[in-house]
């Protein structure tokens, strides 16, 4: 594997210069978030990738790992509208999207918009809402629009859904359909902090001092960064590497080295995974202040893009083999350019 700049007529230096100019806010953003969130660099970086690519994110982890706090803190540092929606079994689609209100004076119905009309949406415990609510959220996530009565309203840009779910308490939950899970660009699994981080959490959270962050990023900064990310160079060999990884999840039998996972994958990753893997890798390179994508960008972000798109068989479940273990085998075996 090499991290040397690619030999290409593309002006990598010009891209580097644009990235340097458009990524100045990233350090300020991470510094502000760090005033509240201890450690969790992996989660914070992935949240930034979602913000910079309009890629929805699903955060999964046991309670108390600062998932909700991290999203709320990110929203506080950006000059964007934010809404937290607590998903419950009695939530109705109208509670999310809004409804038509009758105006007695004019005798007409007007639309009263719901909390979904914000730039950043925190969907807390998303798997606690029934199917009709999930369907309403799905339209907003995929089409960037909401239908209220007979009217369709476009959502503002950026529009980003950051959803959390608890993997250990399944009573009273509605598992997300595969079609909806596929709409999330990344699925993150948060883990416990180390002893050093936990001590810092203890010191910070047991004082009476309020932890406050400032707005340090404007929407214009985000828009400029997005345009620059789209210009990050991706070599044809890197594109082929992405294709090979995705196809290995669909047809492992075509790879001799993957003979041990044949029969363990029910459904492989969709073409949406190919698109998201390329998009997220460009954003990952941007955060590294690099104007081109390397195989390491693909491997770093690949598990988060693919873990929720590979559906394992009953045989894999019986053998206690997870999609992450299968994907790790694929990353280990598919040839790196």
C-alpha positions, 0 to 999 in steps of 0.5 A: 500500500502506498500513500504517495500522490498519484501520477496523474495529469490532475492538479493535485496541488491545486486541490490540496490548496483548496482543501487547506482553505476550506478545512480551516474550520474543522480544527475549530469544530473538533476543539469546540466539541472536545470541550464537552465530549471526552475521547470518542474521536472515531464517533466525532470524525464520522459525524463530521463526515456525515455533515460534510456529505449529507450522509445520514448516520445511525449510531448504535450503542448501549445507554450512557455513551454520549451518543445524544450528547455528541449529536447535540454538541455538534449541532450547537457548533454549527449555525444550523437549525436543530431538532431532537425528536424522541421516538416512542411507540405512540408517535404519529407521522404528523408529529414528525412531518406536521399536519393541515390546520383548519383556519376558521376565518378563511375556511381553508386548510394550511400546513403546519410544519413539523420538527422534520423541517430542520437542518439537523435531526436527532432521531433518538431511539429510532427503533421505538417508532411504528412503521408509519412513522418510519415510512414518513422519515424514509421519504424525508431521508431519501427524497429530501421532501415531505408531503403534508396533505396534498402539498409537497415541501422541499427540505432545507439544505443541508438536511441530515438525520442522526439516529440512535438506537439501543442494541440491548433493550428490544422490548417495545421496539420496531426493528428498522426494515433493511430498506430504511437501514440502507438509507443510512450512509454510516452505521457506527458502533460506539464503545466504552471509554478507557480508564483515562477518558472515564476519569476525565468524564468523571471530573468534568461531569461532577462539577457545577460548571456548565459545559458550553460550546460556541457556534464556530461554523457557518452553513456557507463553510459547510457548502464550500467544503462539500464542493471541495470534497467532490473534487478530491481525486480518486484514481481508477484503481481505487474505484476498481478496489471499491467495486471489488469489495462490494462485489465480494459481499455479493459473490464470495464464491468467485474468490478462492480466499473467501471459501470459508464465508460462502453460505454465510451471506444472504444478501450483499451490499447494494449499489448505494454502498458503492456510491457511499463508500466513494463519497465517504472516502473522499470526505475522509481524505478531506479531513486528512487534508489530502487531495486524493483518496488512498486504499487506507481511506477505503479501509478506514471508512469501509466497515461503517459503510458496509456493516449494515448492508451485508445480511447474514444467513441463519447458518452464520447466526447459528455459528455466532458469526457477525457481518463485521467478521465477514467483512473483515475477511473480505478486507483482508483478502481483496487485493489492495491496489 
